[in-house]
Amino acid sequence: MGGLIKYAKPITFLLIFLLPNVYWGIKYASSTEPVPSLKLGYVDLQRAARESIAGKRAFDELKGEFTKKQSIIDSKQQEIEALQNEITKKASVLAEESKKEKEELYMSKMKDLKRFVDDSNQELDNQEKELTKKILIELIKVIDKLGQEQQYTLIMERQEGLLYASKSIDLTEEVMKRYDQLKRN
């Protein structure tokens, strides 16, 4: 009697889960209805955002903002270096009060520069995040339309857990082409 009980759970499992699957598998295989085909694809969203013409254009504008900020930083650094050189060269001839004023001015300019650099970095980081978000939303709309038009069953993102996929189902180029056309109009 004890021997039958130890087999009761596996037998119950077989009866509850496997038999219905076998039944439906046989029924589906013997039906005259065509088996629906799966149409799969994937897109590398990061690549599409970086390499599409519209994406490059948008990121070039951001690089222009960075260059402007860097120019201002360079100018402020030169001003601070000139002040530091002046303090160093004239340290022996400057009156104590004048020397103290120049050192305070130097420290104030250094704080201003640090604050400007921090604020600029934060601003550029926020702009990049917003730009990336906007581009990704637009790309997802393009992918959705492509999927519907060409009746894809599933389109996945390359970087999000896709370990292997054949290049034959890579839709990145097609998505970039459609995105660029959309941005031209």
N, C-alpha and C positions, 0 to 999 in steps of 0.2 A: 504494500500500500504506500509506504514511504517513497518508493521509487517513482510512482506515478505523479506524486505531488511535485517532485523536483522538475519534472518535464511539463507541468501544467502551464507555467508562465511562458516558456518558449512556444508551446502549442497555441496558447491564447494569442500571443503576438502574431503568429503565422495566420491564424484565422481572422483576426481583426484587421491587420494591416496588409498583409501580402495577398490574400485571396481576392479581395476587391480589386487590387491593382492588376492582378493577373487577369481577372474577368474583364475589366475595362480595356486592358491591353489587347486581349484576344478579340473582343468586340470591335475595338477601333481598327485593328489590323485587318479584320475580315469585312469591314464596311466598304462600301463602294465610293464613299466620299474621298476626295483627294486629301492627302495629308498636307496641312498648311506648311509652307516653307518658311524658314527663318531667314531674315535678311539682316545681317549684322554689320556694324561699322564702328569706327572709333575716330576721334578727333583729338589732336594735341592742342588744347586751347592756349597754352602758354606760347607755343610756337606760332599759332595763328595770330595771336595778339601782337607778338614781337615782329613777325616777318611780313604780315600783310602790308600793303602800301598804306592803307588808312591808319593802321597801327603804328607803322614807322613814322608817319607824318605827325601823329599825336604825340609820340614819345620824343620826336625831334623838337617840338614846341616846348616840352618839359625840359629838355636839355638846354634850350635857349634861355629859359628861366634860370636854370642852374648857372649858366655862364654869366648872366647878368649879376647874380648874387656873388659869384666868385670874383668878379671884377671889383665889386664894392668892397669885398673882404680884402682883396689884394691892396687896394688903395688905402684902406684903414691900417693895414699892417705896415705899409711903407711910411705912413704918417707917424705911427708909433715907433718904428725903428729910427726915424729921423729925430724924434723927441728923445729917445734913449741915447742916441749918439751925442746929441747936444748936451744932455745931462752928464754923460761920461767925459766928454772933452772939456767942458767948462766947469767941472765939479770943483776944481781948485780955485777958480776965480769968482765963482758965484757966491753971493751972500747966502748965509744959512737960510734965511727966510725965502729967498728966491729959489734956492735949490729945493726946499721943502715944497713950494708951490708947484714946481715942475714935476717933482716925483708924484705928487697928488694928482696932477693932470695926467701923468703917465698911467697911474693906477686906474684912474677914472676911464681913460680911453681903452685900457685893457679890458675892464669890466664891460664897457659898451660893446667892444668887439666880440667878446665871449657871448654876450646876450644876443647880438645880431646873428652870430653863427648858429647858436642854438635855435633861435626863432626861425631862421632861414631853413635849417635842416628839418624842423618840424613842419613848416609850411610846404616845403618840397615833398616831404614824405606824404603829407595829407593829399597834395595834388596828385601824386603818383597813385595812391590808393584809389582816389576818386576816378581817375582816368582809367585805371585797370578795371575797376568795377563797371564803369560805363561800357568799355569795349567788350568785356566778358558778357554782359547782358545782351549787347547787340549781337555778338557771335552766337549766343544760345538761341536767339530768335531766328538767326539764319539757319542754324542746325535743325531747329524744330521744323522750319518750313521745308528744308531739304528732306528730312525724314518723312514728312507727310507726303510730299510730292513723289518721292521715289519708293514709298511704302516700306520703309525700314521697320523691322520689328524692334530693334534696339540699337542705339548709338551711344557708345561709352566714351568717357574722357580718358585719354592716354595716361596721364600722370596719376590718376586716382585709382591705384590698385590693379591696373591692367598689367599683368606680368609678361604676357606674350600675346601677340596678334600678328597675323600675316600682313605684310604691306599691301596686299591686294584689297583689304577692307579699310585702309587708311583714307579717310575723307578730308584730311586737313587741307590739302591743296584746293579741293573743290570748295570748301568752306571759305578759304581765303579769297578765292576768285569771286565768289558770290558776295562776300562782305565788301570787297573793294568796289564791286559794281554798285552795291547799295549806297556806299559812301560817295560815289561819283554823282549819283542822281540827286 
